[in-house]
Amino acid sequence: IPLIDHQHQRLFELVEDLRVLLLVKPTKEGLSRILQGLSNYCLGHFGAEELLMEAVGFPGTKAHKAIHRGLAENAMRWMEEFAADRLSATDVMRTLRAWLRIHISAEDREYALYCEERKISLAHVVTISDLLMGTEVLGTHGG
């Protein structure tokens, strides 16, 4: 799904930005930018992914939303810890890398397999507008 793949790439970029920041010299401004980016990511990506799951009737949507909520809650906690000068950027990095590895390769894969098994194509969903426009989100192929 191009939209979701693009959004996942953004999260990888945020993790890489954090890695570089830790290698050079962490600054409050740099860390603040990354944390704000992560917060924005959680809002936009999770909402889009959950809309797609609901559109195809994915039975694991409720559990998947709970997983998303977990990272979003971490992001909020990290913002609070940052504001109180108690944030460990290394812990953020470790958590994000582990979450990405598990979430994309296993949890998101379940959703992709569900669509593949039912011959549901979402290849035409490239932007949020594609997702929100019209009622015909699903493209099915074969029978």
C-alpha positions in Angstrom: 0.0 0.0 0.0 1.9 3.1 -1.2 0.4 5.4 1.4 1.4 3.2 4.3 4.8 2.4 2.9 5.5 6.1 2.5 4.4 6.7 6.1 6.6 3.9 7.4 9.5 5.4 5.5 8.9 8.6 7.5 9.2 6.7 10.7 12.5 5.2 9.6 13.7 8.7 8.8 12.8 9.9 12.3 14.7 6.9 13.8 17.7 7.7 11.6 17.6 11.4 12.6 17.6 10.4 16.2 20.6 8.0 15.6 22.5 10.8 13.9 21.6 13.2 16.7 22.9 10.8 19.3 26.2 10.3 17.4 26.9 14.0 17.0 25.6 15.9 20.0 22.0 15.8 21.2 20.5 19.2 21.3 17.2 20.2 22.8 16.0 21.6 19.5 17.0 18.5 17.6 15.3 16.2 20.1 12.2 18.4 20.3 11.9 18.3 16.4 12.2 14.5 16.4 9.7 14.0 19.2 7.2 16.4 17.6 7.7 14.5 14.3 7.0 11.2 16.1 3.8 12.7 17.7 2.6 13.9 14.3 3.4 10.6 12.8 1.4 8.7 15.3 -1.7 10.9 14.6 -1.5 10.7 10.8 -0.2 7.2 10.1 -2.2 5.3 12.8 -5.4 7.0 11.7 -4.8 6.2 8.0 -3.8 2.6 8.7 -6.8 2.0 11.0 -9.2 3.5 8.4 -7.9 1.1 5.8 -8.2 -1.9 8.2 -11.8 -1.0 8.9 -12.5 -0.5 5.2 -11.4 -4.1 4.4 -13.0 -5.6 7.5 -9.7 -6.8 9.0 -10.7 -8.8 12.1 -7.5 -7.7 14.0 -8.3 -4.0 13.8 -9.2 -3.7 17.5 -5.9 -5.4 18.6 -3.9 -3.4 16.1 -5.4 -0.1 17.4 -4.3 -1.1 20.9 -0.7 -1.6 19.6 -0.8 1.8 18.0 -2.1 3.3 21.2 0.9 1.9 23.0 3.4 3.7 20.8 1.3 6.9 20.9 1.3 6.8 24.7 5.1 6.3 24.7 5.4 9.3 22.4 3.3 11.4 24.9 5.3 10.2 27.8 8.6 11.0 26.0 7.3 14.5 25.4 6.6 14.9 29.1 10.0 13.5 30.1 11.6 15.8 27.6 9.8 18.8 29.1 11.0 17.8 32.6 14.6 17.1 31.4 14.3 13.4 32.2 14.3 11.9 28.7 16.8 9.3 27.7 17.1 9.6 23.9 18.9 6.3 23.9 15.9 4.6 25.4 13.7 6.2 22.8 15.9 4.9 20.1 15.9 1.4 21.5 12.2 1.3 21.9 11.5 2.7 18.4 13.8 0.2 16.7 12.3 -2.7 18.5 8.7 -1.5 17.8 9.5 -1.0 14.1 11.0 -4.4 13.8 8.1 -6.2 15.4 5.3 -4.0 14.2 6.0 -3.8 10.5 7.4 -7.2 10.0 4.8 -9.1 12.0 1.8 -7.1 13.0 1.4 -5.1 9.8 2.2 -8.2 7.8 -0.9 -9.9 9.3 -3.0 -7.2 7.7 -1.2 -7.4 4.4 -1.7 -11.2 4.3 -5.4 -10.7 5.1 -5.7 -8.4 2.0 -3.7 -10.7 -0.2 -5.7 -13.8 0.8 -8.9 -12.0 -0.2 -7.4 -10.4 -3.3 -8.0 -6.9 -2.0 -5.7 -4.4 -3.6 -5.0 -1.1 -2.0 -2.3 -0.1 -4.5 -4.3 2.9 -5.6 -4.2 4.4 -2.1 -1.3 6.8 -2.4 -2.5 9.8 -0.4 -4.8 10.5 2.5 -7.2 12.1 -0.1 -7.3 8.7 -1.9 -8.4 7.1 1.3 -11.0 9.7 2.2 -12.5 10.4 -1.3 -15.5 8.4 -2.3 -16.8 5.2 -0.9 -14.8 2.8 -3.2 -11.6 2.3 -1.3 -11.3 -1.4 -2.1 -10.0 -2.8 -5.3 -10.5 -6.5 -5.7 -8.9 -8.7 -8.3 -9.8 -12.2 -9.3 -12.5 -14.0 -7.6 
